[in-house]
Amino acid sequence: MKAEVAAGNVGENRAGKHMAKNTERPICTTCPYCGVGCGISTDGTSLKGDTLHPANAGRLCVKGSSVLETLGDQDRLLNPEVEGDVVSWDQALDEVAGRFRRIVDEHGPDAVAFYVSGQLLTEDYYVANKLMKGYIGSANIDTNSRLCMSSAVVAHKRAFGEDVVPGCYEDLELADLVILTGSNTAWAHPIVYQRIAAAKQARPEMKVVVIDPRRTATCDLADLHLAIRPGQDVPLFNGLLTWLDDNNALDQAYIDAHTEGFESTLDTARSQGNDWASLATHMGVSKVDLTTFYHWFAACDRTVTVFSQGVNQARNGSDQGNAIINAHLATGRVGKPGASPFSITGQPNAMGGREVGGLANQLAVHLDIDNPAHHAAVADFWQAPALAKENGLTAVDLFQAVASGKVKAVWIMATNPVDSLPEADKVRQALMACDTVVVSDCVASGDTLACADIRLPALGWGEKSGMVTNSERCMSRQRPFVTAPGQARADWWIITQVAQRMGFADAFPYQHEHEIFAEFSALTALAGQFGKRLDLTAAADLTADQYAQWQPQQWPLNSGPRCYGDGRFSTASERARFIACENPPVRVIGDAFPIILNSGRIRDQWHTMTRTGRAGRLFAHLSEPFAALHPKDIERYRLQEGGFVRLTSRVGDALVRVTRDTGQRPGTAFMPMHWTDQFSRRARVDALVPARLDPHSGQPAFKHTPVNVSDWQPRWHGWLFTAASPPAVEYWARVPVDAFLQAGQVQRYRLAGDADLTEQQLHDWLPQAAQWLALNDPATGHYRRAALDKDGRLLAWLAIGETLPLCDVDWLADCFTQGADIQHMTILAGQPADAGPDLGPVICSCFQVRQKTIEGAVEEGADCVEAIGQCCQAGTNCGSCIPELRGLLETCTT
């Protein structure tokens, strides 16, 4: 029985005063965040979850609920710019086309490249891929999906013959055993997590296993948490394959009828032995837990294994994916109700980019560049005799080619490689030295945009029109509901205009995005000719009106929600392939870098915060960059909880706050991926990550970076509220005060430094003002300043001390945003005269419920999460905070 997912009401959110357009009736669109692909209904001033969308049935997480708060003109790129000068679109497009044409003519097509993004819509992706591969004649187009999903792509293609996710979200509710590996689903894919939680509540006998070196929020749902050592997924699932054989739990009839390569794969798995006690010790878990997991897998015909970045982002991520798939093939659990391996994507259109050929080693519609028959078919369809014949440069190699000068022009679309690629400082240096860097984006500031010679203003979410494909192959529309600011244009339009100016007008005649989607849909007929499952041919004759009315549906169109349930696969033999997998040799790092650093998402932020960083309340849960370490490591390395830590690797360094986390394995650390130079001084985690790649997929190993950690003791700490740029101090981290302010938005900065401060420096950090308030105590190094305009309104506020000055940062923010009457001594104190007790940190971001309020509810008799929700609403929307609520319940009742 399919579990019911209730609609949350926190999505009834307001939009800012910049939202000029208000539709007469709600527009159904798709959330711009993770690969769950939730539906949203909005009239332009409020939004809620789309109750009819199959992915979320009305429920939204806090990021989706607050997405209107991230819109507006502030910090938007509004006009095309060439070398810093604002120009017309004609001038900018001529300049891009002229530079690319000149470089191709002088140095060949491989001297140029595109780097695109899962933030693009399918139509944008399709046109970019067609231009680069089909008409420029190079496969040097890659996507940031290389960084998150390319190992899963390899695993799918090797096993199934095609990059296909066989299952669907309903399988998570039908399964008797759900395995979550390499995925903090509760934070990274909250709505999927809540669907699993609802199913388990309806059927308590359902088992959930979480495989993760860390104890994360997702473990709250687990019947078993296997905290294996980092990088041990292959031995774990090889051991499972051996266990299944030893315990007569294989589906031998399925293996014989529908697969190939089993015996050699089993021999490889068996070569690591079947001493379960030794294997458990090697992986850092108990024999009881290991064999319990194996027993449950053997006993449950309906098993779904969800895997994500923790599996993919490894130096052997492809093998880790195939080791999981091997176990499912060996038991015949592929494409059946409640039984499949399930790779869950990180971006809203990572799947769509893979469909149209956005990776450098594939053609469109799941066909291969190095397959002569595939190549000839696509070349004929596109009428593209120059179609690339060799694989292009994948992401890391592409930017290394930029650094070496081999690639002389690169066009970056809707992504931020200066922050997201490994060895990120080298990426910045490469772009700064490159002949031509074109960046299409919707923001005016960004670490990658700062490297651009040509800046092109693109549409943002709420302004775009096109398709996205979620993790279960469901294609949904993103629809515009606000007016695009300035001269922002659709990415597909920008690419089309450049293509026409390069001499390819006949192949790029598009006037509307539905024309592009119809052409792509027709192209999928070639996939069918070569035995692939990607089939959109039913949409090839779609009219503009039909495209406008598109309702979410999975491909293959006119088929069921699952693939391969009939045992026929996309290989030449129609059999699935077992892939022998082994762990790579262990690299000895030595004592210089004793901590293994993992990176990933936190609950309320997204990628490099170009969107979520505009919404102040999304910082309420975690407001500063941090490194989470086990208490034993904090003590061992003489760090201070809440203090600062320097992290140093072979390629970079960072300075962040220290967080105590008993869920970390000793000897490991976790650092979020979101902070950039726009939000903190030195917190770009990928500046620490070396460029170690999976040899099959080219995906970087973001989850396993050896680092050194050391304490940093600042001489002073401070708070600063200002619309000016941050001061040049050793540490700062910023939070927006109000998402709805226009240009000159006030920011809140947490500061720390190790140099003496002068009066002049303090003065320079604040803007010119009509009135000044000051409070000095040189003996303690404590200084406070407030700048007011001629009408007494607060412009800026500063407090410095040897320890962090006490203040109520939320009340101070209200003083800026609500024009509160300024009482001089009160404002210098940084808190109201009638200030109540400190309610502690925000636990529930959806409703901004703080820790002391929740503890008060428990003291008054709330004895379960549901009772807490009835008292104060905490945990009643997206549910991401429920694990923390359970922790507070346990703490308060023991």
N, C-alpha and C positions, 0 to 999 in steps of 0.2 A: 504494500500500500504506500502511495506517495505521501510523504509527510507534508503537512500544511505549513507554509511560511507566512507568518502574520506581517502585515504592513506596519511599519513604524510611522509615528507622526512627527518625529523631529525634522523630517524633510520639509515640513511646512515652513520654509525658511524665507526670510525677507531678502530682497535684493537691494543694492545700494542706489543712491540717487542718480548714479550715472546710467542706470538702466532705462533709457528713454523709450524703448520700444516695448509695448505691451500687447500681446496677441489677444484676439477676441476670444479664442478658445485654447485650451491647453495644447501644447505641442508635445508629441511623444518623440523623445530622442534617446541617446545612449550615453551613459556615464563615460567621462574621458579618462578614467583611471585604470584599474587593473584589468586583467583578461577575463574576469567574471562576466563583463558585458551587461551590467544591470541597466534596465530601462528606467527612464526618468520622464515625468510629466511636468511641464512648466508652462506658465503663462507669461514668463519674462520677469515677473516680480516675486513669485513664490514657486516652490517646486516640491514634489513628493515622488516617491517611487511609483513606477508604472505597474499597477496591479495585474495587468494583462501580459506583462513581459515574462517569458518562460524562465529567464535566468534568475530573477529576484522576486517575482510576484509581489512587488510593492515595497520590499524592504531595501533600505539604503544604509551603508556605513557612514561614519561621520564625515569622511572625505566627500562622498557623493552628496550627502545632505547639505554640505557647506559650499558647493561648487559655485553657486551664484555670488558668494562673497569674494570669489577670486576674479570676477569679471570687472571690466571698466577700462578707462583710457589711461590710468596712471601707469607709467613705465611701459607704455606701448610704443613699439616702432611704428610710426605713422606715415613715413614717407621713404621712398627709395633714397639711398645715399651711395655715392661713389667717392672713395677717398675722403670721407668726412663731409662732403658737400651734398646738400639736398638737391636732387635732380628729378626730372619727370620720369614716368614709367618708360616712355620711349627711349630716353637717354640711357636709363639703367639696363633695360633689356638689350639694347644695341651693344652696350659695353660688355655685358656677360657673353652674348653670342659672339661678338668680335674677338674677345680674348680667347674663348674656347676654340673658335675656328682657327685663329692664328696658331695656337699651340699645337692643335691637331695637325695642321698643315706642315708645321716646322719639325715636330718631334714625334708624330704618330698618335694614334688614338689612346694608347696606354699611358700617355703623359697627362691625361686628365682623369678625374674621378668624381663620383657622387658618393656622399655618405648620408643615408636617409634614416627613417625612424618609424617605430611602431606607433608614434603619435600621428603619422600621416593617415589619411583615409585611403581606401583601396584604389580609388580613382587616381589620386596623387601618385601613389606607389606605381601603378600600372604605367602611367605616362612617363615617369622618370626611368623606369626599367626599359621601356620601349626605346626611348631616346638614346640612352647610353649603350645598351647592348645591340639594339637593332640598327641604329643610324650613325651614331658616332663610331660604333664598331669595336667597343671595348667592354669587357665584363667588369670593369672597375667601378661597380656600384655595390656597396654593402650597406648594412643596416645595423642599428644598435641592437636588433634582435640577435645578432651574432654574439652579443655579450650575455644573453640570458637563455636563448632557446636553441642555439645551433647544435649543441650536443644531442638534444632530444630529436632534432631533425635527422641527424646521422643515425641514431638508434632506430628511429621509425623506418628510414629508407633501407637500412641493412636487414631489418627483421621482416618488414611488410612489403618492401619494394616501393613504398611511397610514404611521404610525410603525412601520415594520417593518424589522428587521435581516434581510436576505435569507439570509445564509449561516450557517455553523456552524463550530465549532472544527475539525472534520475537514477543512474546506477549507484550513486552514493547513498541514496535512500532505500534502494532495494538490497544492498549488500548486507551480508551477515558479518563480514570482516572488512573494515576500511583501514588501510595502511597509509599513513602520511609520512613520507620520507623526504628530507631536504626541503621542508616547507613549514614555515610558521604560519599556517593557514589562518589562524585566528586574527593575525595582524595583517598579513599580506593579501588575503582573500576572505574578508570577514563574512561575506554573504554565503559563500560556499561552506565555511565553517559552521554558520548557523543552520544551514540546511542539514548538515551532518548531525549537529546537536539536536535538532528537532526530530530527526529520524531515530536517534538513539533514545530520546525521551519517549517516543512512541513505542519503540521496541528495545527495552533495556537489555535484552539478551544479545543485541548487536555488539560486536567487539570493535574497539578502536586501538590501533597500535601506532605510536609515534616513534619514529627513528630519527634521532637528532642528538648530536653531542651536547647541545644546550638543553636545559629545561626551560621551555618557552611557554607562553600563554596557551599554546595549542595543547600542551600536555595536560591541561585541566580536564580535557575530555577523554583522556587516554585510560584504557584499562591496563595498558602496559607501555612504559616508556623505555625504549632501548637507547641508552645514552652511549652509543658506540664512539670509539675514538674517531677523530676527523679522518675522512678519506677511506673508510672501511666498508663501503657499500658493496663492492665487488666480492670480497671474502664472505660477507654476510649472505648475499644471494647465491653465490656459488655453494656455500654451505647448505642453503635451503634446497638447492637442486639435488645435492647429494642425499640430504635427509629424505626428500620425496622418493628418491630411488630406493633407499634402504628400507623405507617403511611402506613400500608398495602403494604409494599415493600418486603415482604418475597416471596420466590418461594415455595409456599406450596406444589405444585405438586412434585417438586424435593425432598423436605424434606420427604414427605410421601413415595416416591418410592425408595429413595436411601440412607436414613440416619436413624439413631436411636439415642435416648437419647436427642431429641430436647426439649421436654417439661421441663424436670428437669434442663437442661442447661439454658433455658429461665427464669425459676423460680429463679435460682441463680442470673442471671443477673438483673432481675427485683427487687430483694431484696435490691439492692443499690438505688432503686427509679428511678423516671423519672422526677425529678425536674432539668431541664437542666441548670438553673441559678446556683443552688447549686453545681451541678456536675462540671460546668465550673470553679466556684470559687475554688473548691477542687483541680482541676487540674492546676489552675493558668493561665487559658486562658479566653477569653471573651465568653459570650454566643453566640454572633454572629458568631465568628470563629468556635466554636464547632458545632453549628447547621448547618453552611454552609458545613462543612466537612460531617456531617451525610446526608445532603440533596444530596450532590454530589455523595456519595456512593450509596444512594438509586436510584438515577437517571441514573447511568452509568452501563449498563449491562456489558460492557467490562472494567473490573477493575483488575489491578494487584497490589498486595501489596508486596513490596520488604522488607524483614526484615533481619537483620544481627546481629552483636555483641551487639548493644545497646539493643536488645530484649533478646538475648540468655544469655548474661553475667550478670545475675541477680539472686537473691535468689529465684525468681519464674519464671525463664526464660522459663521453659516448659509450664507453664500456660499462659504466655504472648504469646507464639507461638500459643497455641491452641485457645486463645481468638481471634486471627487474623483469624485462619482457620475457627472458628465457623461462623464468619460473611460471609466468602466465601461460606461455605456449605449452610447457610440459604438463600442465593441468587442463588444457583446453579452455582457458578462461580469457578469451579475447572476443570482444564484440557481442557478448551475451548479456542479457539483463542482469545487472548487479555484478558483472564480472568482466574486468578489463584493466590493463595498465592505463593510467590517465596522466599525461603530461599537462600541467596547468600553466598557462602562459602568464607573463608578467605585465604586458602592455595591452591597451584596448584593441590594437590591430596588429599584434605580432603575427597572428595567424593569417590575416589578410595579406601582409607583406610576403609571407611564404607562398601563398597561393599565386601571386602575380610574378614571382621570381625576384624578389628584392634582395636575395642573397647572391654573393658574387660567384658562387659555384652552381648556379642553377639557371635554367631558362624559365619562362612563364609556365604556368599550369602544371607544375610538378614534373616538367621534362628536364632533360640533362643536356648541358652544353656539349659534352664530349661524346654524346650518342649521335652518330651521323644521321640516323633516321629522324630523331627528335629535332635536330638542328635544321634539317631540310624542310620539315613540316612547318616549323615556326617561321623560318625565312620566307617560305612561300605565302603563308597567311599574312604576314606583315608586309610582304613585298620588300624585303630588306636584304639585298645581296651582301651587305657589309656586316651582317649579324655576327657577333663575336663567336669565335670558334674555340677559345680556350678560357678556362676559369680565370676570373679576375682576382684581385688582391682582397683578402679578407681584412676585417677592420684594423687589427693591430699592424699587419703587414702594410696595409694601405698608408697608414700614418708614418710608418717607418720609411716608406717610399717617398712621402712628402718631405721627410727630414733629409733624405739623401739627395733630393732634387730630381729623382726619377719621375715623380708626379709633380707637375708644375702648376696645376690649377685644380682646386677641389671645391665642390659645391656642397655645403652642409645644410640639411633641411630638418628643422624641428627637433634637434638634438644637441647635446652639450658635451662633445668628446673631450674637451679640456678638463672636465670633471669626471667623466664616466669611464674613460679608458685606463688601462693599467699604465704605470709610468707616466702619469698625467702631466707632470712638469715637462717631460720631453715632448709630449703632444703639443703643449703650448708653444714651446720653442720652435717646433717644426712649422706650426702655422704662422708664427711671427716672421719666419724666414721665407715662407712660400711666395712664389711670384704672384699668384692670384688666389684669394680666399673669398668665396661668396657664401654668405649665410642668409638663409630664408628663415625668419622667425617672427614671432608676434611680440616679443619683449624688446625693450630698448637697451637694457643692460644685461650682461651675462658674460661669463668668463670666456666662452667661445666667441661671442659677438665682438668682444674687444679685439680679437685677432683678425676681423674681417676687413677686406678692402672694399667690398661691395655688400651693402645690407639691403635686403628686400623684405618689405613688410607683408607678412602672411596673415591669414585669418586665424583666429583663435577659436577655442571651443565655444559654442553658442552662436558662432557666425558661419561655421562650415556646413557643407551639405555633401553627404556621401555615405559610403558603407564602411562598417567595421565587422570583423569576424572574431567571435570570442573563443574561449578554450574548448567548447563543445561543438565547434564548427557552425555556430548559429550566426547568421548574417543579419545585422540590424542597421537601421538608418541613424546617422547623426543628422539632425535637422537644425537649420538656423532659426533663432528666435530673438536675436538682438541685431541691431544695425552695426555693421563693421565700421570701426573708427578710421579716420584719415583716409589714406589710400591703400589700406590693406586689401589683398587679393587672395584668391584661392591658390593653393600650391599647384594644382593641375593647370590652372590658367597661366601662371608664371612659367612653368616648364614648357607648355605648349607654345607660348609666345617666343621663348628662346629657340625652340626647335624650328619654328617658322623662319626666324631670322638667320638660322644656320643653314637654311636651304632645304628644309624638310617639310614644307608647308603641306604638300599633298598627303603626307602620312599623319599629320597632326591638324586635322580640320575642326577640332572639337569646339563646340559652342556651349555645351551643357554637360554636366557631369554624367547624366544618364546615358549619353552617347558613348562615353568611355566604358561605363559598366556593361552596356549591351555588347560592345566589342569584346571585352574581356570574357563575358559569358559565352559568346560564340567561339572564342578561342579554346574554351574548355572542351569542345568537341574533340580536339586533338588528344587531350588527356584520355578520353574514352577510347580513341583508336589504339592507344598504346596500353590499354588495360588498367588505366588509373581510375580511382574512384571520384576524383574531383569532377563534378558535373553540375554546371550552371546553365546548360544549353536551353532549359525552359525559359530563361530570362533573356535570351539573345534578341528577341523581338519586342522587348519591353518598350512601351511608350513613355513619354515624360510623365503623363498622369499616373500610369501604373507604377512607375518608379517612385513617384511622390507618395503613393499609398502603400508602399512595401511594408509588409509585416514581418517580424522576425521569423526566420526559418533556417533550418540546417541544410547543409549540403551533405551528400548528393541531393539535389532538389527532386521532389516526387519520389522520395525513398524513405526508409525508416531512419530513426535517430542514431543507429549504430552501424558500424562498418565491420566486415569480416566475420560476422556471426555465422555465415554459411561455410566458413573454413576455406574460402577461396580468397587468395591474396593478390597483390599487384605485381608480383614477380613473374618472370617469364614462365616458370613452371606452375604458377598459381599456388605454390606452397610457401609458407612462412619459413624463414631461415633462423635457426639457432646460431648465435655468435659466441664463439669461445672468448672468454674475458679473463684477464689476469691483471692484478695490480702492478703498476710500474715499480721499478726498484726504489727503495727508500733512499732519499737523499739526506746525508748527514750534514746538518747545518752547523753544529758546534755550539759553544756557549755564548757566542756573541749575540745571538738572536734566540733567546730561550722560550719566548711566548709565541704561540700560533694565533695569528689574528684572523678572525672571521668578520665579514661585513655583510650588511643586509638592510632590510627596511625596518622602520619603526611604525607604530600603529597609525599615527595621524598625518604622516608626511608622505610625499610622493617624489620619487626620482630626485632631481636637483632643485626642487622647490620653486621652479619658475611659476608654478600655479599655486600650490598650497602655501608657499611663503608669503602670499598676499593676504591670507586670512589669519588674523591674530589669534583666534580661538584654537586654531590647530596647533599652536605652540603651548597650549595650556598644560598638556600632559607631559611633554618633554620639550624644554625650551632651549637647551644648549647641546652642542656636540659632546659626546662622552665616549669613554672606553669602559666597558663593563668587565670586571675581573672577579675571580673568586676571592673570598676573604683571605685565604691562605697566601695568595699571590700579592694581595695588597700589603699584608704583613711582611712577607718575604722581601719585597722590593722597597719596603719602607715608604709606601705611598700613604696618602691620607684620603679616606672616604670623603667625597665632596670637594677634595682638593684638585690639583692639576697633575697631569702625567704627560711626559714627552714620550712619543713612540717613534722609534727609528728603525727603518729597514735598510736593505742594501741600496734602495733607490730613492728614498725620501724620508720625510719626517712630518709629525703632526703634534699639536698641543691642544689637549682637550681636558674635560673634567673626568674625575674618577667616580665610577659608580660601583657599588658593592653588589654582587649578584651570586648568590649561592647556587644558581642554576648553571653557572659556567663550570666546565671541567677545569680543575687546577692545571695551569700551564697554557691556558687559552684566554683569549680576550675577544670581545665583540665591539665593533664600532659601526655606527650607522653610515649609510652611503649618501645621505641627503645634503650635508653641509658643503657649501662652496665658498669661494672668496667673496661672494655677494652677501653671505650670512655669517661668516666668521673669518678670523685672520689666518688660521692655519689648521683647517679641519677637513681637508679633502682626502678622504681615506684612500682613494685610488692613486694618490701621489706616493703611497707606501707600497702599492702592489706591483711586483715585478711582472714582466710580460712572459709568463709561463703559460703555454697554450696546449690544449688537447690536440694531439697530432692529427686526428681525423676531422675535427670540426673547426679548429682554430679558435675555440672559445677559451677565454682567459680563466685562470684558476683564482678567482676572487676570494675563495673561502679558506685559503691556507697560506697566509703570508707570515714568515718568521720575522719577529720584531724584537727589539729591546725596549724596555720600559724604564723610566727614571722619574723621580720626583722633581717637580718645579715649585719653588716657593716664591710667590710674588711679594714685593715689599708693600704693595697697597692694592686695595680692591675698590670698585666703584660701580655706580649706576649713572647712566646718562640718557636723558630723553632729548632728542634733537632731530631736526629735519636735515641737518648737515651731514657730511660724510663722517665715517668713524675716525677717531683720532689714531695716530700712528703709535699704538702701544702694543706690547707683546701679546696680549690676549684681548679679543673682543668677540662678542656674539650678539646678534641683533634679532629683535622680534618686532613686527609691525604693530603699531598701537591700534590702528583702526583701518579695516580693509576698505572703508568707503571714503576716506579722505582722498583728495585729488593731489595734484603735483605739490611737492613740499610736505609729503606725508611724514609725520613724526615717527621716529623709530625709538625703541628701547634698547639700550646697549648694556650688557654686563661687561665690565672692564677689569683688567688686572695688569699690573706692570712691575718691572724690577728696577726702574730708574727713578731717581728723585724727580719730583714735580716742582715746577715754579709757578708763581702767580700768573705769569704771562701765558704759560701753557694752558692753565685752567681757563683763562680768559679767552684764548684762541679757540677752545673747543666749543664755545657758545656763540650764538649769532649776535649781531648788533641789536641792542634793545633800548627802549625808552626808559625802562626802570630795571634796577638790579636789587636783588635781595641776597645777602651774604651772611654766612655764619662760619667763623673760623676758630679752630682750636689747634694751633701749631704744636702744642705740647703732645698731643695724641695723634697728630697728622690727620685730623679730621676737618674736612672742608665741605661746605654746602653752598650751592649757588642756584638762583632762580632768575630767569630772564623774562620780563613782562613787556607787552607792548604799551602804547600810550593809553589804551583803554583798560589796562590792568589784566589782559588775558595772558595766559601762560604760553611762552614761546619755547622755553628749554629749561631743563632741570638737571643738576649735577650733584652727586654726593661721593666723596672720596674718604677712605679711612684705612687704617692699618688692617682692620678686619672689614668685612662687607657691611656697609652701613645699613641699619634697619630702616625699612620703609615699606609702604604698602603699594607695590608697583601697579596693582589693578586700580586702586583709587587714584593714583597719579595719572594713569592713562585716562580715566574719566575726566580729570581736570583739564586735559587737552581736548578731548573729543566732545564734552558736553558744556564747555564754557562755564565751569563752576565758578562761583564767587570766590576769589582768592583771598584767604586770610593769611597774612604774611608769615606769622610764626607757624601756623599749621602747615603751610606749603613747604617751608623749610624743614619741618619735622618729617615730611614725607608721608604723613598719615593723618586721617581726620581726628579731631579732638575727641570725638565719641567713638573711636575705633573699638570694635568688638574683638573677641578672641580670634587668633589666627586659625583659620579653618583648614590649613594644610594644603597640600597639592591637589590639583584637579585629578580625579580618578575617572569620571565619566565625562568625556569631551562632548558627547551629544547634548547633554543637559547641563554641563559645567558644574557637576556635583563634586564637592571636595571631600577629602578624607574624613575630617572631623564630623561632617554631616552624616556620613555613612556610619561611622562609629557610634554616633548618637542614636541612629536608628536601631543599631544592634543592641545598644544598652536599653532601649525602650521595648525590646522584645522581638525585633526582627531576627528570625532564626534561620533564614534561608535567603537565597538570592532573590527569589520572587517576592518575599516580604520586604526586602530592602527596596526593590523597585516600586512596590505599592506606597512605601513611605516617602521616597524622594526621587523616583523615576530612574535612578541609576540602573543601568543594564537593561533598560526596556526598549532600546531601539536596535542598534547594530549588534550589541552583545559583546563587543570586543573587550570591554572592561570586566566581564563576568569573572574571568580567572582572578583578577585583582580583588574583586568583591569577595570571592571565596577565601582568598588569603586573609583579608581583613576579618571575615567571619571567624576564621580559625584563630587568628591572633587575639581577637576580642573575647573569645569564649574559652580560652585556655589560661 
